[in-house]
Amino acid sequence: MPRAPKTDQRIDRILDRLHADASRRGSIARLEQRVANAKSAGHTEIEGYLNDRLTFRRSLIPTLEARQKDLSQVEKWCGANGNGSGSAK
């Protein structure tokens, strides 16, 4: 399965970004900081919008981890079944 390593790298890269600190764009910590800044500034509409984005971004983590697990199982299956060619190794 030649696509699996690239897909696995993409998932790893996204998870690393999501778990990064507040200095990294796209991280959950940075978005949490933006929500806190909007709240302290009294921007309720912006806070609500950013909170919705934060909720979605947090929901990505279990989804991506499940896909990563599924991908490793697919790689094992493909390796055991001749990479989908119909003939086992």
N, C-alpha and C positions, 0 to 999 in steps of 0.2 A: 504494500500500500504506500506508494510514493508520496501521497499528500499528507499522510499522518504526521510525519515529523514537523512539517511546516505548520500544520494546524495546532499541534501540541506547543510549538514555540509561540504562536500567536496567543494561545490561551495563557501560557506562562507570563508573557509580556503584559497582557491585560491585567492579570491577577496581581503582578508586581506593582503596576501602576495604581490599582485600586487600594492596595495595602500600604502605599508609600506615605511619607509624612506630608505636612501641609505645604512644603515648598515645591511639591511636584504637581503639575497640572494634571487634572483628571483623577486625583486621589480623593478618597472619601474624606480624609482629614482636611483637605483644602476646602472641600465643599461645606463641611461642618463649620469651618472658620468663616466662610462667606455667609452662612446662615446666621451665625452669631453676630457678625458685623452688621448685617441688615437688621437684625432684631434690636441691637443696641442703638442703631441710628433711627429706629422707629419706622422703617420701611416695611410695613406689614405685607403689602402685595408682593414685593420682591422676596421677602422671607417665605411666604407661602409657595411661590414658584420654585425657589431653591430647595425647600423642604420636599416638594414632590420629586425633584430631580435626585435628591439625596435618598429618598425611599427607593426609587428605581435603581440607583447605583448600588445600594446595599443588597438589593434582590439579585443583582448580577452574580455576586460571589457564589452562592450555592448552586446556581445554574451552571456557571462555568466549571466549578469543581466537579459537578455531576457529568458534564460533557467530557472533561478530562479523563474521568474514570471510565466512561463508556468508550472513549477513543482507545484507551489502552487495551480494553477487552476486544475491540474490533481488530486492533493490530495483532493480538495473539491469535484470533480466529483466522485472519488472513494468512498469517505465517503458517498455521497448521493446515490450511486448505489451498496451498499453492497460489496465494495472493489473488484468489478469485478466478483463476484460470480454469477451474474445473478439475484439475488434477492435483492431488495432495503430494506433498514433498516426500 
